[in-house]
Amino acid sequence: MEIITRVKNSDIYKKWHTNEYLVNYFFMGNTETIDFYSKKTKKITSFVISDTIEMKEDAVFQKEGEDLEELEIEKVKIEREEALKKATERREKKLPEEQITKTIAILQQQKHPIWNITYVTSNFNMFNVKIDARNGEIIEEKMHSLMNMIKK
């Protein structure tokens, strides 16, 4: 992915880089972020991509004692636009009446690279589709009500 190359070639990345490894790519609206994880500090360093590249460090939400999986980017054969097209087709088939208010796409490692795409609707529903980033196969799809999640 050219966006990862852009980050790795940036001055800010070159000054920062130590032993961290790539764990995910995040896309929502006009925001693109690439995250690297440090086993030593147990923190994520995010590179926010726009006209410039900005860096910020965050705490990680993970199971205690487990490190995040490294994203095997070389195995990714399905680009973001292709994954979004496939997920959108599935969503339109399952929820044709729902208006989308937000689309979130994450490329992450779960034993192998997957696209984890979530649509938030105006009816306070979330439709999630997981797509194998190696071959484009839909692995899982789920519908959740945000209202039910808030009640819990």
NULOPA-765732 format. One record per atom (N, C-alpha, C, O): x, z, y. Coordinates in steps of 0.001 Angstrom, whole numbers, plus 500000, padded with zeros to 6 digits. Layout:
# residues N
u,w,v
X,Z,Y
...
# end
This chain:
# residues 152
u,w,v
500843,500000,498821
500000,500000,500000
500889,500000,501244
501800,500816,501384
500595,499066,502132
501426,498934,503326
501365,500146,504234
502315,500400,504975
500275,500904,504202
500152,502086,505057
501158,503160,504636
501705,503860,505489
501404,503296,503339
502390,504271,502853
503790,503841,503275
504601,504669,503688
504069,502553,503170
505365,502025,503607
505552,502274,505098
506644,502639,505535
504486,502079,505886
504564,502325,507331
504940,503773,507617
505780,504042,508476
504316,504710,506898
504636,506130,507097
506072,506406,506682
506816,507046,507425
506473,505932,505506
507825,506213,505012
508912,505579,505876
510050,506048,505873
508586,504539,506604
509547,503896,507490
509538,504481,508902
510374,504113,509728
508596,505392,509185
508497,505974,510527
509620,506994,510759
510113,507621,509822
510002,507139,512007
511044,508102,512376
510630,509523,512044
511442,510312,511560
509360,509857,512303
508883,511220,512061
508985,511582,510570
509345,512711,510235
508671,510638,509679
508785,510881,508237
510251,511038,507840
510599,511947,507087
511101,510158,508342
512520,510192,507973
513181,511495,508412
514053,512009,507712
512777,512035,509558
513338,513301,510036
512840,514476,509211
513555,515463,509036
511616,514374,508705
510973,515474,507982
511314,515500,506503
511558,516575,505956
511338,514361,505844
511339,514253,504381
512421,515094,503708
513599,515036,504059
511972,515880,502725
512906,516629,501882
512541,516349,500428
512875,515284,499910
511870,517273,499763
511541,517078,498346
510049,516981,498077
509618,517198,496945
509254,516664,499079
507819,516546,498913
507482,515233,498215
508267,514285,498223
506287,515201,497609
505854,513965,496967
504421,513626,497362
503637,514502,497726
504101,512354,497283
502797,511826,497666
501710,512350,496733
501837,512279,495511
500624,512883,497335
499518,513377,496506
498200,512672,496784
497353,512604,495893
497991,512137,498001
496751,511400,498225
496771,510597,499516
497616,510766,500395
495791,509721,499568
495500,508925,500753
494043,509203,501085
493192,509170,500196
493741,509476,502355
492401,509844,502793
491961,508871,503877
492731,508536,504777
490699,508418,503778
490146,507499,504771
488715,507922,505094
487887,508093,504200
488435,508090,506413
487074,508393,506857
486915,507831,508268
487604,508257,509195
486014,506883,508420
485800,506277,509733
487047,505562,510208
487503,504605,509582
487593,506026,511312
488822,505449,511847
490053,506284,511515
491144,506019,512020
489877,507285,510670
490977,508196,510347
491595,507849,508997
490897,507737,507990
492905,507682,508995
493663,507489,507758
494752,508546,507721
495454,508768,508708
494884,509191,506576
495878,510247,506416
496556,510090,505059
495918,509762,504059
497853,510329,505053
498609,510353,503802
499180,511752,503668
499770,512282,504610
499002,512357,502489
499420,513740,502268
500547,513822,501248
500537,513155,500214
501523,514672,501581
502646,514955,500691
502629,516448,500391
502257,517252,501245
503033,516818,499176
502972,518209,498723
504378,518733,498436
505230,518016,497912
504597,519986,498788
505860,520657,498500
505636,521734,497448
504858,522663,497664
506312,521612,496314
506229,522656,495291
506848,523949,495809
506417,525044,495446
507853,523813,496651
508561,524985,497160
507684,525822,498086
507594,527038,497916
507037,525188,499064
506226,525933,500034
504757,526027,499646
504007,526817,500218
504344,525207,498660
502936,525140,498232
502035,524696,499380
500885,525127,499475
502558,523836,500249
501798,523327,501381
501783,521815,501374
502626,521153,500769
500784,521295,502075
500657,519847,502248
501107,519496,503652
500771,520183,504617
501868,518420,503755
502192,517855,505055
501426,516552,505160
501554,515670,504310
500629,516440,506213
499785,515262,506415
500365,514394,507511
500869,514879,508524
500278,513094,507276
500664,512116,508284
499400,511367,508670
498837,510619,507871
498963,511575,509900
497752,510949,510426
498168,509640,511079
499028,509613,511960
497543,508555,510631
497937,507228,511071
496944,506679,512078
495742,506621,511815
497452,506281,513223
496676,505554,514233
497670,504600,514879
498480,503995,514176
497629,504451,516178
498656,503640,516837
500024,504273,516636
501040,503585,516548
500026,505593,516566
501251,506338,516276
501037,507092,514972
499951,507051,514395
502063,507770,514518
501956,508591,513315
502239,510035,513710
503290,510343,514272
501288,510914,513409
501442,512331,513715
501554,513118,512421
501000,512725,511395
502268,514225,512474
502492,515047,511291
501909,516436,511521
502016,516991,512615
501279,517002,510458
500810,518389,510527
500902,518997,509139
500782,518300,508131
501116,520306,509098
501242,521016,507828
500009,521867,507605
499514,522507,508532
499504,521876,506362
498291,522612,506019
498492,523419,504746
499361,523118,503927
497673,524445,504602
497620,525176,503343
496904,524306,502316
496167,523389,502681
497116,524586,501055
496532,523791,499974
495463,524601,499264
495642,525787,498987
494343,523942,498975
493306,524557,498143
493548,524081,496721
493310,522914,496409
494016,524966,495862
494342,524596,494489
494216,525821,493599
494143,526958,494065
494192,525549,492302
494183,526655,491358
495526,527363,491447
496575,526724,491533
495481,528681,491426
496707,529457,491547
497666,529122,490409
497275,529061,489243
498903,528909,490764
499935,528627,489774
500044,527173,489368
500949,526813,488615
499142,526324,489849
499189,524905,489493
499582,524074,490699
499043,524243,491792
500532,523172,490483
500922,522253,491542
500001,521044,491526
499412,520708,490499
499886,520398,492678
499094,519173,492764
499812,518046,492025
501041,517999,491973
499023,517146,491459
499602,516012,490740
500144,514985,491721
499537,514722,492760
501293,514406,491383
501870,513353,492204
501076,512061,492003
500763,511689,490872
500754,511385,493097
500020,510127,493037
500957,509030,492555
501978,508746,493181
500595,508421,491440
501394,507329,490873
500961,506023,491535
500217,505226,490964
501450,505834,492754
501011,504718,493589
501331,503365,492966
500616,502391,493205
502386,503291,492177
502756,502021,491542
501729,501568,490501
501716,500399,490117
500874,502477,490046
499833,502129,489070
498527,501679,489734
497615,501209,489054
498438,501822,491055
497221,501452,491772
497134,499937,491885
498002,499299,492481
496088,499372,491314
495857,497924,491348
494619,497575,492171
494441,496424,492572
493768,498562,492422
492533,498359,493173
492729,498930,494571
492910,500136,494738
492693,498061,495565
492865,498481,496959
491584,499131,497487
490524,499029,496868
491692,499787,498616
490571,500524,499204
489333,499658,499393
488237,500062,499004
489484,498483,499978
488319,497639,500261
487580,497230,498989
486350,497176,498974
488317,496947,497936
487685,496585,496660
486948,497780,496057
485848,497630,495525
487553,498967,496140
486911,500182,495623
485654,500504,496433
484626,500867,495862
485733,500372,497763
484561,500629,498602
483437,499637,498312
482264,500010,498308
483790,498392,498074
482771,497384,497761
482043,497746,496461
480816,497685,496388
482805,498117,495454
482218,498486,494164
481342,499734,494288
480246,499784,493729
481825,500740,495019
481052,501974,495210
479790,501714,496033
478735,502282,495751
479897,500862,497042
478738,500542,497882
477674,499808,497074
476484,500084,497221
478090,498886,496229
477134,498179,495367
476389,499164,494480
475176,499046,494301
477103,500133,493925
476473,501140,493054
475523,502007,493862
474410,502293,493420
475960,502430,495052
475113,503272,495905
473851,502528,496319
472764,503105,496284
473969,501259,496710
472792,500478,497131
471803,500301,495988
470594,500246,496214
472305,500213,494775
471437,500088,493604
470700,501403,493328
469510,501402,493011
471420,502522,493453
470847,503832,493131
470037,504428,494283
469036,505106,494052
470467,504176,495525
469841,504802,496696
469578,503770,497789
470125,503890,498885
468762,502771,497519
468584,501702,498512
467939,502163,499817
468132,501534,500857
467184,503242,499773
466461,503704,500960
467275,504647,501841
466871,504933,502968
468395,505127,501358
469186,506119,502096
470071,505454,503157
470705,504430,502902
470099,506059,504354
470981,505607,505435
472286,506409,505369
472264,507638,505294
473401,505714,505397
474701,506372,505297
475159,506832,506680
475140,506063,507641
475568,508094,506765
476092,508624,508026
477612,508760,507998
478259,508757,509045
478172,508877,506810
479620,509050,506693
480079,508540,505333
479417,508753,504317
481237,507856,505332
481869,507402,504095
483273,507982,504047
484041,507865,505002
483595,508603,502931
484908,509224,502743
485522,508619,501483
484890,508593,500427
486750,508136,501600
487461,507572,500442
488798,508295,500293
489564,508422,501249
489058,508762,499081
490316,509452,498792
490939,508806,497560
490289,508664,496524
492184,508423,497682
492960,507959,496532
493791,509148,496092
494616,509657,496850
493565,509593,494846
494233,510788,494359
494548,510649,492879
494107,509706,492223
495300,511579,492372
495700,511577,490972
494876,512599,490212
494851,513776,490572
494200,512153,489159
493522,513051,488221
493840,512519,486832
493020,511859,486194
495050,512823,486381
495648,512289,485158
496084,510840,485362
497072,510401,484772
495366,510106,486181
495754,508753,486600
495153,508541,487989
494295,509319,488405
495577,507516,488711
495047,507320,490069
493560,506958,490059
493113,506112,489285
492811,507618,490936
491383,507302,491072
491022,507194,492552
491654,507802,493416
490000,506412,492806
489355,506394,494116
488163,507326,494011
487303,507146,493149
488109,508309,494874
487022,509273,494922
486269,508979,496223
486727,509346,497305
485126,508326,496116
484393,507850,497288
483076,508615,497407
482297,508697,496457
482848,509170,498590
481645,509954,498838
480899,509393,500041
481485,509115,501087
479592,509236,499865
478697,508816,500949
477822,509997,501312
477215,510616,500438
477752,510315,502600
476846,511343,503094
475691,510601,503757
475910,509686,504550
474449,511000,503430
473279,510276,503923
472528,511069,504987
472726,512273,505151
471668,510365,505697
470852,511011,506733
469823,511972,506140
469272,512806,506859
469559,511866,504843
468651,512792,504149
469396,513986,503565
468855,514711,502730
470633,514190,504002
471459,515310,503561
471760,515272,502066
471747,516296,501383
472029,514070,501581
472477,513895,500210
473915,513405,500217
474387,512809,501185
474593,513669,499119
475940,513138,498910
475926,512343,497614
475487,512832,496572
476412,511115,497693
476546,510289,496500
478032,510046,496307
478697,509487,497179
478553,510473,495153
479974,510386,494863
480218,509431,493704
479537,509488,492679
481205,508549,493883
481591,507599,492847
483093,507731,492641
483864,507689,493600
483509,507891,491379
484938,507905,491044
485261,506614,490308
484603,506247,489334
486287,505939,490797
486673,504633,490273
488128,504686,489833
488988,505166,490571
488402,504194,488636
489772,504104,488146
490537,503119,489029
490176,501944,489099
491581,503583,489700
492338,502746,490632
493254,501761,489911
493877,500912,490550
493340,501868,488589
494166,500928,487821
493399,499671,487456
493973,498584,487386
492066,499823,487216
491312,498676,486705
489926,498487,487346
489234,497523,487019
489517,499366,488230
488240,499233,488922
487029,499736,488156
485899,499568,488616
487238,500345,487005
486126,500860,486203
485530,502109,486856
486256,503001,487294
484200,502156,486912
483534,503356,487432
483585,504431,486358
483095,504238,485246
484174,505546,486698
484376,506652,485764
483199,507612,485794
482764,508123,484763
482683,507849,487022
481651,508868,487189
480891,508600,488482
481441,508057,489440
479634,508985,488494
478853,508969,489731
477932,510174,489711
477390,510540,488668
477760,510792,490881
476926,511984,490988
476206,511990,492317
476714,511503,493327
475022,512548,492294
474232,512735,493500
474068,514229,493707
473739,514952,492767
474294,514704,494935
474140,516116,495274
473317,516218,496547
473424,515378,497441
472512,517234,496617
471793,517541,497853
472634,518539,498643
473000,519593,498123
472938,518214,499880
473678,519151,500727
472866,520411,500974
473429,521498,501106
471565,520274,501035
470697,521431,501265
470803,522423,500095
470831,523634,500314
470860,521919,498869
471014,522800,497701
472378,523480,497714
472505,524640,497323
473393,522755,498165
474741,523336,498227
474796,524444,499273
475465,525456,499062
474106,524270,500395
474081,525276,501463
473365,526535,500978
473794,527646,501290
472280,526376,500217
471514,527509,499708
472347,528378,498773
472167,529595,498724
473262,527749,498028
474088,528498,497089
475127,529267,497838
475933,529970,497230
# end
